Amino acid sequence: MISPVSKFKLFNRGFKKTIALIPGWATDYRIFNTLDLNYNYLLPIEYHPFNFAKDLKELLNKESIDKISLFGWSMGGFLAADFASKNPDRVDELILLSVQKKFKPHLLRDIKLKLKENKKAFLYKLYLNSFSEEDKEGLSWFKKHLLMSYMEELKLEDLLCGLDYLSGTQINPGSLAGIKRIIIFHGELDKIASLNEAEQIKSELSQAEFICLPGAGHVPFFNRQFKERLLHE
């Protein structure tokens, strides 16, 4: 059986650095459409978690990109950390958002059952829980542009594959010791990923900056404070 290959698209926005924007589970690259960061963008138009690190490295070699910044949100944070741990010499900086060390197996099994029972109902509740009361502007944009598309178009088999990946992976801070610049963002009111575990990851990485965004939920880059805090780091 041939393993699926992740596909990327490079957007030259006129900046010196390039950043790979890696989305979380049950989303895709469109979740980053409101971002306006001072980088060229590398977006995974199609991505498969089990081959992601290999596929990204091959793309960097093809495009002659020596070093990449990594922006990994939620499940994308696990993928970013995995690539960084295997290729520290290719990473300029690592930005992790809404991550924790690992997800509990029983929780992932429960999600699988609920997905199989009623995919749309589960996703709808998940997306609403990803935004805090203070994230109303972000939630409004998400509902208008992505909610129905995600609920209708995301394939059950791909969602289950992502859960399989999460069940067998974790963030090992010790493997990131070779990355000089690490920033970890977390929403104060995140209901999906544990704030305490994110803080624990930081405690094991002396070089990392930890930024807790007051009032933000699981999608901190929708928060108005996010870009300002990133630029000041």
matplotlib code that plots the C-alpha trace (Angstrom):
import matplotlib.pyplot as plt

x = [0.0, 1.4, 1.4, -0.3, 1.9, 1.4, 1.2, 2.3, 2.0, 4.5, 3.3, 6.1, 4.8, 8.0, 9.6, 13.0, 11.7, 9.3, 6.9, 5.0, 1.5, 0.4, -3.3, -4.9, -7.2, -10.6, -9.4, -7.2, -5.0, -8.0, -8.1, -5.2, -6.8, -7.1, -3.4, -1.1, 2.4, 5.7, 6.7, 6.3, 3.8, 4.2, 0.8, 0.0, -2.9, -3.1, -1.4, -1.1, 0.3, 2.2, 4.4, 4.4, 8.0, 9.4, 7.3, 8.1, 11.8, 11.6, 9.7, 12.3, 15.0, 13.2, 12.6, 16.1, 14.8, 17.7, 15.7, 12.0, 9.9, 7.2, 3.8, 2.0, -1.5, -3.1, -2.4, -0.2, 1.9, 2.7, 3.7, 5.8, 7.6, 8.2, 9.8, 11.9, 13.1, 14.2, 15.6, 16.9, 19.4, 16.5, 14.4, 14.8, 12.1, 9.3, 6.0, 3.6, 0.0, -2.6, -0.5, -0.2, 2.2, -0.2, -3.9, -5.4, -6.2, -9.6, -10.5, -9.5, -11.4, -14.5, -14.1, -13.9, -17.2, -19.0, -17.6, -18.9, -22.3, -22.8, -19.9, -21.6, -23.0, -19.7, -17.7, -20.3, -19.9, -16.1, -15.8, -18.1, -16.0, -12.8, -13.8, -14.2, -16.9, -14.3, -13.6, -17.0, -15.4, -13.3, -16.3, -18.4, -15.8, -15.4, -19.2, -19.4, -16.5, -15.6, -18.1, -20.5, -17.6, -15.7, -18.8, -19.8, -16.4, -14.1, -13.9, -14.5, -11.5, -9.2, -10.5, -10.0, -6.5, -5.7, -6.9, -4.8, -1.8, -2.6, -3.0, 0.6, 2.4, 3.5, 5.7, 9.0, 10.6, 14.0, 14.0, 13.7, 16.8, 18.6, 16.0, 17.2, 13.9, 10.7, 7.5, 4.5, 1.1, -1.9, -5.4, -6.3, -9.7, -8.7, -11.2, -9.5, -5.8, -4.6, -3.0, -1.2, 0.5, 1.5, 3.1, 4.9, 6.4, 7.7, 9.2, 11.3, 12.5, 14.7, 15.0, 11.2, 8.9, 5.5, 2.6, -0.8, -3.4, -6.1, -9.6, -8.6, -9.8, -8.3, -7.8, -5.5, -4.4, -7.9, -7.4, -6.7, -3.6, -1.9, -0.1, 1.1, 2.5, 4.2, 5.8, 7.2, 8.9]
y = [0.0, 3.4, 5.9, 9.3, 12.2, 15.7, 18.5, 22.1, 25.5, 28.2, 31.8, 34.4, 37.5, 39.5, 38.6, 37.2, 34.3, 31.5, 30.0, 26.7, 27.0, 23.6, 23.3, 21.3, 18.2, 18.7, 21.8, 22.6, 25.5, 27.8, 28.2, 30.6, 32.9, 35.8, 35.7, 38.4, 37.6, 39.0, 35.8, 34.0, 31.2, 27.5, 25.9, 22.1, 22.0, 18.3, 16.8, 13.3, 13.2, 10.0, 11.1, 14.8, 15.3, 13.4, 15.2, 18.6, 18.0, 16.9, 20.0, 22.2, 20.5, 20.9, 24.7, 25.2, 26.5, 26.0, 27.0, 27.2, 28.7, 26.3, 27.5, 24.4, 24.7, 21.9, 18.7, 20.8, 21.5, 17.8, 17.7, 20.8, 19.4, 16.1, 17.7, 20.0, 17.1, 15.2, 18.2, 20.8, 22.2, 23.1, 25.0, 28.8, 29.0, 26.8, 28.4, 26.0, 26.9, 25.1, 22.0, 19.6, 16.7, 14.0, 13.2, 10.5, 7.3, 6.9, 10.4, 9.7, 6.4, 8.3, 10.8, 8.0, 6.5, 9.9, 10.7, 7.4, 7.9, 11.5, 13.3, 16.6, 16.9, 16.1, 18.5, 21.3, 21.0, 20.8, 24.0, 25.9, 24.7, 25.9, 29.5, 31.3, 33.9, 36.6, 35.1, 36.2, 38.0, 34.9, 32.6, 34.8, 34.7, 30.9, 30.3, 32.5, 31.1, 27.6, 25.9, 24.4, 23.6, 21.6, 19.8, 18.8, 18.2, 16.7, 12.9, 10.5, 8.4, 11.4, 12.4, 8.9, 8.8, 12.1, 10.5, 7.4, 9.8, 11.6, 8.3, 7.4, 10.7, 13.1, 16.2, 15.3, 18.6, 16.9, 16.2, 20.0, 21.0, 21.9, 24.5, 27.9, 29.9, 28.4, 30.3, 28.6, 30.2, 29.0, 30.4, 31.0, 29.5, 26.6, 23.8, 21.4, 21.3, 21.5, 24.8, 22.9, 20.5, 23.4, 25.1, 21.8, 21.7, 25.2, 24.3, 21.6, 24.0, 26.8, 28.6, 28.7, 31.8, 31.0, 33.3, 32.8, 34.9, 36.1, 35.2, 33.2, 29.7, 26.9, 29.1, 31.8, 33.3, 34.6, 36.7, 40.4, 40.2, 37.4, 39.2, 42.0, 39.5, 37.5, 40.5, 41.7, 38.4]
z = [0.0, -1.0, 1.8, 1.0, 0.5, 2.0, -0.5, 0.2, -1.4, -1.0, -0.9, -1.4, 0.4, 0.1, 3.5, 4.4, 6.5, 5.6, 8.1, 7.8, 9.2, 10.4, 11.3, 14.0, 14.0, 12.2, 10.4, 7.4, 6.2, 5.8, 9.5, 9.1, 6.5, 8.9, 9.9, 8.7, 9.9, 8.6, 6.8, 3.5, 4.0, 3.5, 3.7, 3.8, 1.2, 1.9, 4.9, 6.3, 9.9, 9.8, 6.8, 7.6, 8.8, 5.8, 3.3, 4.7, 4.6, 1.0, 0.1, 1.9, -0.1, -3.3, -2.7, -1.4, 1.9, 4.5, 7.6, 8.3, 11.1, 12.3, 13.5, 14.9, 16.4, 18.4, 16.5, 14.3, 17.3, 17.7, 14.0, 14.3, 17.4, 15.7, 12.7, 14.9, 17.0, 13.9, 12.0, 14.5, 12.0, 9.6, 12.2, 12.7, 15.4, 16.8, 17.7, 19.5, 20.1, 22.2, 22.9, 25.7, 26.2, 25.0, 24.8, 27.1, 25.1, 26.6, 25.5, 22.0, 22.0, 23.2, 20.4, 17.8, 19.0, 18.9, 15.4, 14.1, 15.7, 14.4, 12.8, 12.2, 15.7, 17.4, 15.2, 15.8, 19.5, 19.3, 17.2, 19.6, 22.6, 20.8, 21.3, 24.6, 25.5, 24.7, 21.3, 19.8, 16.9, 15.9, 16.4, 14.1, 11.4, 11.8, 11.5, 8.4, 6.5, 7.7, 10.0, 7.4, 5.1, 7.7, 8.9, 5.4, 3.7, 6.3, 5.7, 8.6, 7.5, 7.7, 11.1, 12.5, 11.0, 12.9, 16.1, 15.5, 15.1, 18.3, 20.2, 19.5, 19.8, 22.4, 22.8, 24.4, 25.6, 25.8, 22.1, 21.5, 23.3, 20.1, 19.0, 20.2, 19.8, 21.1, 21.9, 23.4, 23.2, 25.2, 25.8, 29.4, 28.8, 26.5, 27.0, 24.6, 25.6, 29.2, 30.2, 33.0, 30.6, 28.3, 31.3, 32.1, 28.6, 29.1, 32.5, 30.8, 28.1, 29.6, 26.2, 25.6, 26.1, 27.5, 26.7, 28.2, 26.5, 29.0, 27.9, 24.8, 24.0, 21.9, 18.9, 20.3, 17.0, 16.6, 19.8, 19.2, 21.5, 19.6, 16.8, 19.1, 21.6, 18.8, 17.3, 20.7, 21.4]

ax = plt.figure().add_subplot(projection="3d")
ax.plot(x, y, z, "-o")
ax.set_aspect("equal")
plt.show()
